[in-house]
Amino acid sequence: MMNDNARSLIVGATALVTGLCVGVGAGVLYAPHSGARTRRHLRSFAEDRVEDTVEIADKVIERGRRSMGV
């Protein structure tokens, strides 16, 4: 059985994700560039975020290894 805090968290997370999806959809629909150019930009943006995430994960793993003496 869920308590009020868990239910509030789920409702809040659902609202956040829904708002994000609506915002992205509206942004794509009203984008000032063509679909192909927008897709290239989004792909490039996503690839950059993946690279950033991998770099951060590598740093965290390395820091964890150093702190454990591995």
C-alpha positions as CSV (number, residue, x, y, z in Angstrom):
1,M,0.0,0.0,0.0
2,M,1.4,3.4,-1.0
3,N,1.6,6.2,1.5
4,D,0.9,9.8,0.6
5,N,4.5,10.7,0.0
6,A,5.0,7.9,-2.5
7,R,1.8,8.8,-4.3
8,S,2.8,12.5,-4.4
9,L,6.2,11.6,-5.8
10,I,4.6,9.4,-8.5
11,V,2.1,12.1,-9.5
12,G,4.8,14.7,-9.6
13,A,7.2,12.6,-11.7
14,T,4.3,11.8,-14.1
15,A,3.5,15.5,-14.4
16,L,7.1,16.3,-15.0
17,V,7.5,13.7,-17.7
18,T,4.2,14.7,-19.3
19,G,5.2,18.3,-19.4
20,L,8.6,17.5,-20.8
21,C,7.1,15.5,-23.6
22,V,4.6,18.2,-24.4
23,G,7.3,20.8,-24.4
24,V,9.6,18.8,-26.7
25,G,6.7,18.1,-29.0
26,A,5.7,21.8,-29.2
27,G,9.3,22.8,-29.7
28,V,9.7,20.4,-32.6
29,L,6.4,21.5,-34.2
30,Y,7.3,25.1,-34.0
31,A,11.0,24.7,-34.8
32,P,12.4,27.4,-37.1
33,H,14.3,24.9,-39.1
34,S,13.4,22.1,-41.5
35,G,12.7,18.6,-40.1
36,A,16.0,17.2,-41.5
37,R,18.0,20.0,-39.9
38,T,16.2,19.7,-36.6
39,R,16.8,15.9,-36.6
40,R,20.5,16.4,-37.3
41,H,20.6,18.9,-34.4
42,L,18.8,16.6,-32.0
43,R,21.0,13.7,-33.0
44,S,24.1,15.7,-32.4
45,F,22.8,17.0,-29.1
46,A,22.0,13.5,-27.9
47,E,25.4,12.2,-29.0
48,D,27.1,15.0,-27.1
49,R,25.0,14.2,-24.0
50,V,26.0,10.5,-24.3
51,E,29.6,11.4,-24.5
52,D,29.3,13.7,-21.5
53,T,27.6,11.0,-19.5
54,V,30.2,8.4,-20.4
55,E,33.0,10.8,-19.4
56,I,31.3,11.5,-16.0
57,A,30.7,7.8,-15.4
58,D,34.3,7.1,-16.1
59,K,35.4,9.8,-13.7
60,V,33.0,8.5,-11.0
61,I,34.2,4.9,-11.5
62,E,37.9,6.0,-11.4
63,R,37.3,8.0,-8.2
64,G,35.5,5.0,-6.7
65,R,38.4,2.7,-7.6
66,R,40.9,5.2,-6.1
67,S,39.0,5.5,-2.9
68,M,38.7,1.7,-2.6
69,G,42.4,1.3,-3.4
70,V,41.8,-0.9,-6.4
